[in-house]
Structures are given as structure tokens and as C-alpha cells.
Amino acid sequence: MSFGEYPLINKPTTVKNTIADLIDNIFINDLGKVETMSAIVCDISDHYQIFHITKTSVEICDPNIIKKRQFNDKGISQSTHVIGLNYI
């Protein structure tokens, strides 16, 4: 696939009489993070519900409580570091 992305769903997501089509797409660039993917068949509609679950890792850190903001170079530097805007 272009841009290194791969389709997760490879089975039809809509069925009408004798026609089955894959019309829903979920693309991912790291197949190693995919936990599961599937389509949920439902008799109410001819359109299946699709979903995927990916593995994630969340880094938990100690909260840094800021009671008031300081609008000077030091305060701006600390704020941008906390929210990950190191390019400002």
C-alpha cells in the first residue's frame, strides 16, 4: 500500500442479495499493534459494523501541578516542555 499503510479488513462489509462488497476501510501503518479486527454481522442492516483493537502503551508519570502561570521566558519554556512542544 502507499505510504506504508495496510488495510485491516479484507472481507465484505456489505451484502445485498448475491452481491458482497468491501466498502469500509481501516488502514494502519504498524500491523504489529493490531490486537484484533472483525466485522459484526447484524440482520437489521445489510451493512456490517467493523472495528479493530490495537495494542497501546501509556506512559504514566507523576503529575506536575502548576498553580499559576508565569508569562515569562522560564514559564513558557516549562509549559511547552510539559505539553511536548519543544519546537516553540
Secondary structure as GFF3:
##gff-version 3
##sequence-region A 1 88
A	DSSP	three_ten_helix	2	4	.	.	.	ID=ss1
A	DSSP	beta_strand	6	7	.	.	.	ID=ss2
A	DSSP	beta_strand	14	16	.	.	.	ID=ss3
A	DSSP	beta_strand	19	21	.	.	.	ID=ss4
A	DSSP	beta_strand	27	28	.	.	.	ID=ss5
A	DSSP	three_ten_helix	31	33	.	.	.	ID=ss6
A	DSSP	beta_strand	34	40	.	.	.	ID=ss7
A	DSSP	beta_strand	49	54	.	.	.	ID=ss8
A	DSSP	alpha_helix	73	82	.	.	.	ID=ss9
###
